[in-house]
Amino acid sequence: MPARSRARKRALDILFESEQQGLAPGATLSRWVSAGEPPVNEYTVTLVEGVIEYRDRIDELLTAYAEGWTLDRMPAVDRNVLRMGAYEILYRDDVPDPVAISEAVALVRELSTDESPGFVNGLLARVIEVKPSLSS
């Protein structure tokens, strides 16, 4: 598995764990980094910190374009993968948009429901579609 794919999986682990335990993602990230085992990749830190920084805006967009779904109704894995994918699409110029979608779909294909890959693909594709008209 490529390094960035592993970093995305680790970032998802941190975001998911934080949500399940009702902790701030930054606190969970700090604990993982200080534990050092397994080591936390720099891109994992970038993803988690990016989702933390832009979460309100990302959640606003996901809510606006997830037809018939609220964030609370989505499986936790999907919700956090969508946040990471939207962060990469909207705020990371070094990640091509199709790569962000492909990586997000791969994560939910492995870890979530049978319907999740299509849902995540469609919602992130919509984010890409409206991206030029958005002000961050």
Buried (B, 14 or more C-beta within 10 A) or exposed (E): EEEBBBBBBBBBBBBBBBBEEEEEBEEBBBEBBEEEEEEBBEBBBBBBBBBBEBBEBBBEBBEEBBEEBEBEEBBBBBBBBBBBBBBBBBBBEEBEBEBBBBBBBBBBBEBBEEEBBEBBBBBBBBBBEEBEEEEE
